[in-house]
Amino acid sequence: MAYQTTVARRLRTLEQDLGTPLFERNDGLWRPTAVGGRVLERAGRIEEDVAGISRLAEAGAAAVGGVVRITAVGAFIGDWLVPRLPGLYTRHPELCVDLVASNDNLNVARREADIAISLARPASGDLLIRKLADVGFALYGPARGDLQVSAGDWVAYNEDLAHTPEMRRLQAMLGSGRIRLRANSVRGLARAVADGVGQGLLPCFLADPDPRLARLSDRTRF
């Protein structure tokens, strides 16, 4: 309550300085006015610019240390990133890593995360972007011969991940087929493919070592 009171007091001071209300209070809820919405948009851009200055200063520091928060999908963290951390710690013993397995787009510009590893290039933001690798994908089905899967049955990511390269490729391949399962977990999709729910486009670094899966196509890099 003390925190809310402090915020409310500072907001009233800001509104007085600007000479216009920024929020409407109704039944305990605060909603931005038309002016308030534009102020929030501009303030967000200012916040991103200030964070960009901080990143430039940190990039110029000679020593690498402290906590770095990295977000990525769970499969990347468990199967690709974690095995590479020992070498990183050897080079930078003062470094600590905070891993966040999430499909949500944490806002790097606003420092919700320091580094985001994603399959799709960000559409906007004052960010330093570097390509890490070409990720190989292929079509997979169940390795068990007694599981008969229709060529028109598929598994796929949820709609909020439809922008990823593999899901765009799958959409082009879908034709008259049907998506029998959607999930936001690539491990969940791999298990569904292994159990005969449908075929799926899966990352080779995850699917190739899995004896429950059989590759049905050549490897494609996105």
Secondary structure, 3 states (H helix, E strand, C coil): CHHHHHHHHHHHHHHHHHCCCCEEEECCEEEECHHHHHHHHHHHHHHHHHHHHHHHHHHCCCCCCEEEEEEECHHHHHHHHHHHHHHHHHHCCCEEEEEEECCCCCCCCCCCCCEECCCCCCCCCCCCCCCCCCCEEEEEEECCCCCCCCCCEEEEECHHHCCCHHHHHHHHHHCCCEEEEEECCHHHHHHHHHCCCCEEEEEHHHHCCCCCEEECCCCEEC
